[in-house]
Amino acid sequence: MSTLSIIIPCYNEEAVIMESYRRTKAVVDNLPIHATIIYVNDGSTDRTRELLNGIAAADARVSIIHFSRNFGHQPAVTAGIHHCRADLAIIMDADLQDPPELIPDILALREKEAANVVYCVRSSRKGDQLFKRATAKAFYRLMNAMSVVQFPLDAGDFRLIDRKVMNEFGRLKEHGKYIRGLISWIGFKQVPFYYRHEARAAGTTKYPLSKMIRFATLALVYFSNKPLRLAMGLGFTAVVVGLILTVWFALGKIYGFSHAESGWTSTITIITFFGGVQLLTVGMLGHYIGVLFDEVKARPEYIIDELVQPDKEDEA
């Protein structure tokens, strides 16, 4: 019989962690397969660590990975996958926006379709502001337009993956992981599961606008070199525009249909245009070089401070 681990990354979730555990445990108690829970504490500075240790002390099915500091959501999910020893894993957040009550249905769909991955697609996003819904929708479509790999639209990290996918994921050595993209890239049979994305049960979002932009940029540069080609295209366009303007002003001076020598608007426009193109191109190249720099350093994606593993089956 298959085994299951539920991987739950958390950062400063003291307001919701006990309710999250209660609802997840209620689901685990009624599953027909042996299931455990792996919490990854991503360097929380509130009482999350204390609460998780209390949960693990009372429930032998709970394991905890405490990071030495905050490394980010994607490294936390990566650590959960690396330490999972079950046949199946479900990745979900602690804030209950991904309802744990859907786990039996996800398992049933996986069994019915004989799928390696069941990715959960948000048919609606309850509690999200219009700006966040619009930018999220635009992001997924931009990624598909820019990447050679097609990603499921409106799907987050909430998903089921099997042992075959976890083994292949373990072979991926890049450090700036965009996990939902990597799982799509790995391939095998992947099927969608549609659900309503709930509002946070408590606490505040850990993805403000600045983090969303950083996450989107990371995903884009790790999965596509089209921005580099776009920068080259902008440079070529700038050259063409510059040549056209040069000819235009030269002919205008000769035939008298322009007054380039007496005006400054055209000069400022040209300088601004070319300067913007150059800065955009250099910035794009710099970002890719920064990614290479991070990879060459080969630092670990995360550092574990403590492993709390009452269930020995989940030891690394």
C-alpha positions in Angstrom: 0.0 0.0 0.0 1.2 3.5 -0.8 2.4 6.0 1.8 1.8 9.7 1.8 3.6 12.7 3.3 2.0 16.2 3.4 4.7 18.9 3.1 3.7 22.2 4.7 6.2 25.1 4.6 5.5 27.8 7.2 6.9 31.2 8.1 5.5 33.2 11.1 2.2 31.3 11.1 1.5 31.3 14.8 -2.0 32.7 14.2 -3.0 29.8 12.0 -0.7 26.8 12.6 -2.8 25.1 15.3 -6.0 25.3 13.2 -4.1 24.2 10.1 -2.8 21.1 12.0 -6.2 20.3 13.4 -7.8 20.3 10.0 -5.0 18.4 8.4 -4.9 15.8 11.2 -8.7 15.3 10.8 -8.1 14.4 7.1 -5.0 12.2 7.8 -7.0 10.2 10.5 -9.5 9.2 7.8 -7.2 8.4 4.9 -7.1 4.8 3.8 -3.2 5.0 3.5 -0.5 5.7 6.0 0.1 9.4 6.0 2.6 11.7 7.8 3.0 15.5 8.0 6.3 17.3 7.4 6.4 20.9 8.5 9.2 23.1 7.3 9.7 26.0 9.6 11.4 28.6 7.4 13.2 30.6 10.1 10.0 31.9 11.8 10.6 34.6 14.4 7.3 34.3 16.2 6.0 31.3 18.2 5.7 29.0 15.2 8.7 26.9 16.2 7.4 26.4 19.8 3.9 25.4 18.5 5.3 23.0 16.0 7.5 21.3 18.5 4.5 20.9 20.7 2.5 19.3 17.8 5.4 16.9 17.1 5.7 15.9 20.7 2.0 14.9 20.8 1.7 13.3 17.3 4.3 10.7 16.1 3.2 11.2 12.5 4.6 14.8 12.5 8.1 15.7 11.5 9.6 19.1 11.5 12.5 20.7 9.7 13.7 23.9 11.4 15.8 26.2 9.2 18.7 28.3 10.6 17.0 31.4 9.2 14.5 32.5 6.6 15.5 31.1 3.2 12.2 31.5 1.4 9.2 29.5 0.4 10.8 27.6 -2.5 13.8 26.3 -0.5 11.4 25.3 2.2 9.4 23.2 -0.2 12.6 21.8 -1.7 13.7 20.7 1.8 10.4 19.0 2.4 10.7 17.0 -0.9 14.3 16.1 -0.1 13.3 14.7 3.3 10.2 12.9 2.1 10.5 9.1 2.2 6.8 8.3 1.3 5.6 7.1 -2.1 3.5 10.2 -2.6 3.8 13.8 -1.4 1.2 16.6 -1.3 2.6 20.2 -1.1 0.4 22.8 0.6 0.7 26.0 2.6 -0.2 26.4 6.2 -2.5 29.3 5.8 -5.5 27.1 4.7 -6.0 28.8 1.4 -5.4 25.3 0.1 -8.0 23.3 2.0 -6.6 20.0 3.4 -10.1 18.5 3.0 -9.4 18.2 -0.7 -6.6 15.7 -0.2 -8.9 12.6 -0.5 -10.3 13.9 -3.8 -6.8 14.6 -5.1 -5.7 11.1 -4.2 -8.8 9.7 -5.9 -8.0 11.6 -9.1 -4.4 10.4 -9.0 -5.6 6.8 -8.7 -8.3 7.2 -11.4 -5.9 8.8 -13.9 -2.8 6.9 -12.9 -1.1 10.2 -12.8 2.4 11.1 -11.6 1.4 14.7 -10.8 -2.0 16.3 -9.8 -1.6 20.0 -9.9 -4.3 22.1 -8.3 -5.8 24.9 -10.5 -7.5 27.9 -8.8 -10.9 28.2 -10.4 -11.5 31.2 -8.2 -9.4 33.2 -5.7 -11.5 34.1 -2.6 -10.1 36.9 -0.5 -7.6 38.1 -3.1 -7.8 41.7 -4.2 -8.5 42.5 -7.9 -4.9 43.7 -8.4 -3.4 40.4 -7.2 -5.9 38.3 -9.2 -5.1 40.4 -12.4 -1.3 40.3 -11.9 -1.3 36.6 -11.1 -3.3 35.8 -14.3 -1.0 38.0 -16.3 2.1 36.4 -14.8 1.1 32.8 -15.8 0.3 33.9 -19.3 3.6 35.8 -19.6 5.5 32.8 -18.4 3.9 30.6 -21.1 4.6 33.1 -23.8 8.3 33.5 -22.7 9.2 29.9 -21.8 9.9 26.8 -23.9 8.0 24.8 -21.3 4.2 25.2 -21.0 3.0 25.7 -17.5 -0.5 25.1 -16.2 -2.4 28.3 -16.0 -3.4 29.6 -12.5 -1.8 26.6 -10.7 0.4 27.2 -7.6 2.5 24.9 -5.6 -0.5 23.0 -4.2 -0.1 19.6 -5.8 0.5 15.9 -5.5 3.7 14.3 -6.8 4.7 10.7 -6.8 8.1 9.0 -6.0 9.2 9.0 -9.6 8.8 12.8 -9.8 10.5 13.3 -6.4 13.5 11.2 -7.5 13.9 13.3 -10.6 13.5 16.5 -8.6 16.3 15.4 -6.4 18.6 15.3 -9.4 18.0 19.0 -10.2 21.0 21.0 -8.9 20.1 24.6 -9.5 19.7 26.7 -6.4 17.1 29.3 -7.5 14.3 26.8 -7.9 10.9 27.7 -9.4 9.3 24.5 -8.2 6.0 24.5 -10.1 7.9 25.2 -13.3 10.5 22.5 -12.6 7.8 19.9 -12.0 6.2 20.8 -15.3 9.6 20.5 -16.9 10.2 17.0 -15.4 7.2 15.8 -17.4 5.4 12.4 -16.9 1.6 12.3 -16.7 0.2 15.5 -15.1 -3.5 16.2 -14.6 -5.4 19.2 -13.3 -7.6 19.4 -10.2 -9.9 22.4 -10.0 -10.7 24.0 -6.7 -11.7 27.3 -5.0 -8.7 29.1 -3.5 -9.9 30.2 0.0 -9.0 33.3 1.9 -6.3 33.1 4.6 -7.8 31.6 7.8 -5.7 34.1 9.9 -2.5 36.1 9.8 -1.1 38.1 7.0 0.2 37.2 3.5 3.9 36.4 3.3 4.0 37.5 -0.4 3.7 41.3 -0.6 4.2 43.0 -4.0 8.0 43.2 -3.7 8.3 39.4 -3.1 5.8 38.7 -5.9 7.9 40.7 -8.3 11.1 39.1 -7.1 9.5 35.6 -7.5 8.2 36.4 -11.0 11.6 37.6 -12.1 13.3 34.5 -10.7 10.9 32.3 -12.6 11.3 34.2 -15.8 15.1 34.2 -16.0 15.4 30.5 -14.9 13.1 29.3 -17.5 13.6 31.5 -20.5 16.3 33.3 -22.5 13.7 35.2 -24.5 14.3 38.4 -22.4 17.9 38.4 -23.8 16.6 38.1 -27.3 14.1 40.8 -26.6 16.9 43.1 -25.4 18.8 42.4 -28.6 15.6 43.2 -30.5 15.2 46.5 -28.7 18.8 47.3 -29.5 18.3 46.6 -33.2 15.1 48.7 -33.1 17.0 51.6 -31.5 19.6 51.5 -34.2 17.0 51.5 -37.0 15.1 54.4 -35.3 18.4 56.3 -34.9 19.3 55.8 -38.6 15.8 56.9 -39.7 16.0 60.0 -37.5 19.5 60.8 -38.8 18.3 60.7 -42.4 15.1 62.6 -41.6 17.0 65.5 -39.9 19.7 65.6 -42.6 17.1 65.8 -45.4 15.0 68.2 -43.4 18.0 70.6 -43.1 18.7 70.3 -46.8 15.2 70.7 -48.1 13.9 72.9 -45.2 11.0 70.8 -43.9 12.5 70.4 -40.4 14.3 72.8 -38.0 16.5 70.3 -36.1 19.2 72.9 -35.5 16.9 75.2 -33.6 15.0 72.7 -31.5 16.0 70.5 -28.6 12.9 68.3 -28.2 14.0 65.8 -30.8 17.5 65.7 -29.2 16.2 65.0 -25.7 13.7 62.4 -27.1 16.5 60.5 -28.9 18.8 60.6 -25.8 16.0 59.3 -23.6 15.1 56.6 -26.0 18.6 55.3 -26.5 19.5 55.6 -22.9 16.4 53.7 -21.8 17.1 50.9 -24.3 20.7 50.6 -23.1 19.8 50.6 -19.4 17.1 48.0 -20.1 19.5 45.8 -22.0 22.3 46.1 -19.5 19.9 45.5 -16.6 18.6 42.3 -18.3 22.2 41.0 -18.9 23.1 41.9 -15.3 20.2 39.8 -14.0 21.3 36.8 -15.9 24.9 37.3 -14.8 23.6 37.5 -11.2 21.9 34.2 -11.6 25.1 32.6 -12.9 27.0 34.2 -10.0 24.7 32.6 -7.5 24.9 29.2 -9.1 28.7 29.3 -9.4 29.0 30.0 -5.6 27.2 26.7 -5.1 26.0 27.6 -1.6 23.3 25.3 -0.1 19.7 26.2 -0.8 19.0 26.0 2.9 20.6 25.2 6.3 18.8 23.0 8.8 19.1 24.0 12.4 17.1 21.0 13.8 15.2 18.0 12.7 12.4 16.9 14.9 11.4 13.4 13.6 9.3 11.3 16.0 8.4 9.1 13.1 11.7 7.4 12.1 10.2 6.5 8.7 10.7 10.1 7.6 14.4 10.4 8.6 16.7 11.7 5.9 
